[in-house]
Amino acid sequence: MKSLKNIIFTMAAFLLFGCYKDLLTTIPNDRISSDIFWQTESDATLAANGVYLFMDDVWKYVHWDALSDIGHVTLQWRGESMIEKGDLNAGYAQDVIRSHWNDGFAGIQAANIFLDNVDKVESSNTQLIDRLKGEVKTLRAMFYIRLASLFGDVPLLTKETTLEESKNLTRTPVSQIWDFISTELTDAAQKLPLNQDEVGRVTRGAALALKARAMLYAGRYQDAAVAAKAVMDLGVYDLYPSYEKLFTYEAENCTEVIFDRQYMTNNLPNNIFQLTTPNSIWPQINSFVPTKFAVDAYEMINGKSIYESDSGFDLKDPYSNRDPRLHYTIYTVGDILLNGKIYDSRPNSGTADALGYSENTTATGFNVKKYLNIEDLSNPSNCGINLIMVRYAEILLTYAEAKIEANQIDDSVLDAINKIRKRPDVNMPEIKGVISQSALRDIVRNERLVELAFEGLRYFDIRRWKIAETIVPGIIYGMTYFDEDGYQKTVELPGFMKTFNKDRDYLWPIPYREIELNPNLVQNPNW
């Protein structure tokens, strides 16, 4: 089966962005002009391919959870670290914010250029053109999901925007943005097939899954439940039997993956191995690490929280008899590294993972394990592993949460949660007999944390739940260990304090440069 990763994205982007109109009255010789483009089906396909380029790259993908309660940015001078500390006015933080704003609207502009021009192509293959429209509409909606989640009210652009027009844009109420996203994804789903000949392209399931996510983020729980159930009823997706191998090359394009960003070693690689691997495997690159809060969220194998007195939790052996997803997700002391050595982050362990060994060594005693594959060990900057954007487990949890929040609690809610917990190599006890809305809310929220950890969703979850103000601020804690004298110690990051201002930080500031260029873009409150 062909894969989208085999398409030469750089050529697609070149062709696409040579299509700006009114730059010159003559045909330019340094790019493809709309006077000679938009003529063939190949033109339409290449232009659609270019829009895929604006999906989150690996750097953006790995950092979202570092901004939440379950992660921490390794280098304190980075913009993402400044956002952790609540200093979004700082220069590097503004660079991060501006990057997400610019990339989102660049993707929207690319999508609009395609949709404005694709009907110029003379083709009798209406199925192809409709399919490409469905793909691009879905991608445009995905870009808007991110912008609305971060900034709230943003300009709603459905046509190519000129420079002059951009100077007079105003912000559209976020409720209208969610309306647009819902309508677009419904329309796109009708145009898209269940399966694509080229793996990695948007499918009907991807459009419906993104609608489920968007409606959950918007607090439109009935719509979210309906969209999630529509994905479930497609009969295309199922959980992969091994959580441990879900993020390996072996499981790429499996039935759990609804949509991913495709990569290829040598031709279109990423460097996720470099960015997340322990320092002893690849030094001076590590980008972010898990916190104690993340590790403590994983239950004991008997289904009880480590804080319950009869759970069996042992401080002297804290990582044994835990939810298997802990060891599939996070490196803890005693784990076997991909190079065959033992992970030991305790101070004075004599390894390059020891706390304080270098500025890129874990500051908490933990490292992320997802997406680290032995195939990439020898060349960590040349990874071909695909990054999963939406998978079936998220849809099951979206369905469960939406039904809980809509107070439509029935057996299907527990069935969705338990299906995930009973994955063969997880096999956690089923949730039984819980019917209260508040208890089920706590269960599904924790299940989202441990199932989807470090897949870029936690930061958005705690913001939409309006709990970030409670669980983010404060000292960052890491592992608990016993020193050489037998004293128990818990790692605390000296001189670093996470911050989240409830009156300000649930929305990011509109980049100041944008407001300077266009005063109509009124700033968010308290910025």
Disulfide bonds with the S-S distance in Angstrom:
none
